[in-house]
Amino acid sequence: MKKNLSPMFAAVALSLAATLPAQAQAVTGDAKAGQGKAAMCIGCHGIVGYQTTFPEVYKVPRIAGQSEKYLALALDAYKKGDRKHPTMRGIAVSLSDQDMADLAAYYAQLGKPATAPTLPAPPAPSAQVSQLLQKGACVSCHGANFSSPIDPSYPKIAGQYADYLLVGLKAYRDNTHPLWGRSNPVMAGMAKQFSNAELKALAKYIGSLPGELKTVPQREFRLGQHD
């Protein structure tokens, strides 16, 4: 698998990062405040393996340990309608910029080890998947091992649930769909190159990689456990 960055994708991606909404970049999040605001999140993101059914059955993403900047921008995209998922939009429209920043700070540090983990080398992809990764120039934004994005506005994706990755990729490809489309020029351009089977192969490989993302069960859902 080619490890060097694609100059075209890297340049476009960094250009987009430079034009991110000013409010999403300026607000400083407070993790402690975010913990007190997370009640609306834990019903899905605080249960390991929890599945949603729209637009198909898939596991909700692991978000603990994700990039703080990416999480805030994702919430902002749902609020503005750039991401169309009805449930997430319904939640995001109720949040202020400070709420989104606080929640992002909370989930970014949730379950994070005191020292940065040393991830093992990822398994080599098959010849088919290697070609797909090169065609999509995935490493150009998501970085080495798909866990070190070139900018914190891009997500860590190694070890993310494969079925969620597939749904996300299809949402970028079907970016104009009124109920689940995602508006992102770089990701749309990448995803539109591939069939469902090819996107599934990419998602399966990336989801199998060692990564930093996790689901941390929240106290309200630790059934049978007591303080």
RARACOR-V479741 format. One record per residue. PHI is phi in whole degrees, -180 to 180 (NA if undefined). Layout:
phi=PHI
phi=PHI
This chain:
phi=NA
phi=-70
phi=-98
phi=-75
phi=-75
phi=-76
phi=-56
phi=-65
phi=-66
phi=-63
phi=-66
phi=-64
phi=-64
phi=-68
phi=-64
phi=-65
phi=-61
phi=-71
phi=-108
phi=-62
phi=-53
phi=-60
phi=-66
phi=-71
phi=-91
phi=-89
phi=-77
phi=-95
phi=-85
phi=-120
phi=-61
phi=-65
phi=-64
phi=-63
phi=-60
phi=-76
phi=-106
phi=-87
phi=-57
phi=-75
phi=-97
phi=-71
phi=-63
phi=-115
phi=-84
phi=-103
phi=-122
phi=-62
phi=76
phi=-61
phi=-114
phi=-108
phi=-119
phi=-128
phi=-80
phi=-155
phi=-75
phi=-160
phi=-78
phi=-66
phi=-69
phi=-71
phi=-122
phi=-67
phi=90
phi=-74
phi=-61
phi=-61
phi=-64
phi=-63
phi=-60
phi=-63
phi=-70
phi=-65
phi=-61
phi=-63
phi=-67
phi=-65
phi=-62
phi=-82
phi=93
phi=-69
phi=-112
phi=-98
phi=-54
phi=-59
phi=-64
phi=-68
phi=-64
phi=-61
phi=-74
phi=-66
phi=-66
phi=-87
phi=-101
phi=-83
phi=-59
phi=-68
phi=-58
phi=-64
phi=-65
phi=-67
phi=-64
phi=-62
phi=-64
phi=-64
phi=-72
phi=-64
phi=-99
phi=-63
phi=72
phi=-75
phi=-68
phi=-63
phi=-118
phi=-61
phi=-69
phi=-98
phi=-80
phi=-67
phi=-62
phi=-71
phi=-65
phi=-68
phi=-74
phi=-66
phi=-60
phi=-64
phi=-66
phi=-59
phi=-65
phi=-65
phi=-63
phi=-68
phi=-62
phi=-83
phi=52
phi=-61
phi=-67
phi=-62
phi=-111
phi=-88
phi=77
phi=-57
phi=61
phi=60
phi=-129
phi=-135
phi=-56
phi=-72
phi=-147
phi=-67
phi=-79
phi=-104
phi=-81
phi=-75
phi=-125
phi=-61
phi=79
phi=-69
phi=-56
phi=-64
phi=-69
phi=-69
phi=-57
phi=-63
phi=-62
phi=-63
phi=-63
phi=-67
phi=-67
phi=-67
phi=-67
phi=-96
phi=-66
phi=-96
phi=-64
phi=-71
phi=-112
phi=-141
phi=-65
phi=-127
phi=-92
phi=-159
phi=-58
phi=-67
phi=-68
phi=-64
phi=-61
phi=-70
phi=-69
phi=-68
phi=-77
phi=-118
phi=-79
phi=-58
phi=-63
phi=-71
phi=-63
phi=-64
phi=-65
phi=-63
phi=-63
phi=-63
phi=-68
phi=-63
phi=-67
phi=-84
phi=-79
phi=-67
phi=-151
phi=-100
phi=-76
phi=-156
phi=-109
phi=-104
phi=-59
phi=-87
phi=-54
phi=-63
phi=-117
phi=-90
phi=-64
phi=82
phi=-110
phi=-134
phi=-72
